[in-house]
Amino acid sequence: MSIRLDQLDFVHPNGLVALKRIQLQVRAGEQVALIGPSGAGKTTLLSVIGARLVPTRGQVTVLDQAVDMQDEHSLRLLRPRIGSIYQSPPLPARQRVVTAVLAGRLGVWPVWKSLASLLYPMDINGASKVLSQVQLSDKLFDRCDQLSGGQLQRVGMARVLYQQADLALADEPVSALDPGLALAMLQVLQQDASARDATLITSLHAVDLALGCFPRIVGLRDGEIAFDLPAQEVTQAMLDDLFANEATQAKDGDMSAAQHTLIQPPA
Amino acid sequence: MAMIDSRRDPLAVSRLSLSLLIVLLAWPVLKAAEFNPGALFDAANLKVIGRFLAAFLPPQTGADFLSELLQATLQTLAIATAGMSLALLVAVPLAYRVSRVCRAHPGLQLITRGLLTVLRGIPELVWALLFVRLMGLGPAAGVLALGLTYGGMLAKVYAEILESVDQTPARASQAAGASRPVAMLYGLLPLAAKELVSYTVYRWECALRASVVMGFVGAGGLGQLMDQAMKMLNGGEACSVLIVFLCLVVLADSLSGWLRQALDAPSQRQPSAFGLRSTWFGLLLTLSIFSSFALLSIDFSDLLSLQAGQSMAWFVSGFFPADMSADVLLKTVYGVWQTLAVSVLGTALAAVAGLLLAVSRPRTLVNAVLNVCRSVPELVWATLTVLAVGLGPFAGALALALHTTGVLGRLFAQAIDNATRAPTLALRHVGASRSLAFVYATLPQIAPQLLAYTLYRWEMNIRMAAILGFVGAGGLGQLLYVALSLMDYPQACTLIIAMLLLSMLVDQASAWLRRLMA
């Protein structure tokens, strides 16, 4: 069992309840899509699985290891095996793409290599290979602040591909890409994961992409798991129910359910 | 993908050549600055500085000394205040004359501009030294030196502030027939007042530090007391003076902070522009200026007598013509080079130390260290480093480094706090250590800022390196001090011209660099 979440609660410091009684198990090598309306807790759930947030209650087991945020040593060993893709990749503006990608292995590289790589990139070929997978090989030596939002998202993806993590957690990884490219990039992530028998969990706004690409769908609403089913068993009624609250909010000029199939560039 | 293997980093060549250039330049710089960290651990030096520092505790608290200390403290405050009021007298007409605002035909004002350059291009310490030669030991020399240098500085900045505010109201009143002074009073001053006052308060704070420093060349106050204590290696007295000085700096800092905050407070609705608070403040200010002059008992009528004029003219004429013999010129050029080397080494050491301190914990301890570092002026540090590593430029570089570390460390820490945390956290979450995450994710964000701060301090350090030699820390200052002591005034004149040229060059270079980076 790659991931096991047991009776998990998460409450934000401001009192907002983000996750309630989450019960989730994912086998090694499985590929799961997380869907749900905005504010359902998808990002929080991914952060807890990625050992980035401490749950308020409950036990987290990731890659067959119980996560203990106090234990710096085991955390240092666990974290290089978890790769995170962020909706808006946190990359320093003035850094070059090659350095940003190579930073994916800082957790495993010896210190001398990491420092030398700042002067001369230590693995140009490796960076070049993953960048060509995300169709950015011409941007290898460009600076991050010269890229568009969609290109930056793919650099973030390339970093995780380079990291060769056993568990990849992707939070809206294709939100800034056009539909054709979005599909292609999801397939790149999936092929990389299955080639290495790695686990992949992706949150997606685009429901059709989730249903079309992923064998297992987890629906999240108000911090609770609404359903956890094989893709072919998810019905339109379930989806309508999942996004129901948002549809009512749409009347007040908020976000509509229909928008979830549209592509939203990150802020 | 056959192309993959043929890829080379396009920056490699430029990075390599930059590193080579730095290495090639570093060698002569280290040589000229007589870089010798071993001197810090030399047994004889350790004994001297160790014994001196050991004598710091307990501080001297004898009743006689304390009354002397109180006198000196009052004198320092009085020198700063009197010097500033003199500077204002110099600055206001000069700023009015040199400023381009409200002029139909903005001329170059070459003579006034040249006068300003000379006034602020020659460091106040050199002015002080000259006035001490002319008028003898005592606070009068300090007041005059401050008046001239700060007058020049204030005039330049006042003119710039006036030029930077919106000109339309002033132009409108001129179009309606107002004369230039009236148009400036009604159209410009209200817009520029806050900035003008704020800069003046800041300069008063600097004047306080400067008046202490000038004491080292005999211009009275705490500096002179400190100098005596250092010369007699009396650690206890030096410690007491230092403590009082640090308190004074902290007080001045908070007073000027409070004043600048008070400027932001909205004015009350009342017919007069000046309320109760400003009346009190004005009274207090006038009182402190008068009591400053009274305390220092400077009689400027002496200066204006025919006899004084004659002796002054005789003194000044002794400097001309400047000694331009090949021997002196060569010495001067080497002095300039050594001054530059000292400033580079001091700034580089400070940048490294400042960055290390800025990322160190616990924060409170680091802040305390940084505060002490930057509260003690470079020249005071130099008197200590001269004891620690012996006379020479390396002592100067260390003194610059100590003071600048305090300044840069604080600025760097602020820059780090303002950097975005997300990139750093993301790297921590792939298992990178704290320091690696810092160099990979925080440093790239703040690097341009760090560079700008360092260059800015380097500019100030070049000027400072030129005068640290007065306490034996090498460079142009040491040559000038020796020449003045030997009464070789023509040679001193050459050296002062060199200082002036260096300061003008730095001005131009930094203006050019600022345009380049903007």
Interface residues (C-beta under 8 A of the other chain):
Chain A: G50 A51 R52 L75 R76 L77 L78 R79 P80 I82 G83 S84 Y86 P89 P90 L91 P92 A93 R94 Q95 R96 V98 T99 A103 G104 R105 L106 G107 V108 V111 S114 L115 L118 L119 Y120 P121 I124 N125 S128 K129 S132 S137 L140 F141 Q163
Chain B: M1 M3 I4 D5 R7 R8 D9 P10 L11 A12 R15 T420 A422 P423 L425 A426 L427 R428 H429 V430 G431 A432 S433 L436 A437 V439 Y440 A441 T442 P444 Q445 A447 P448
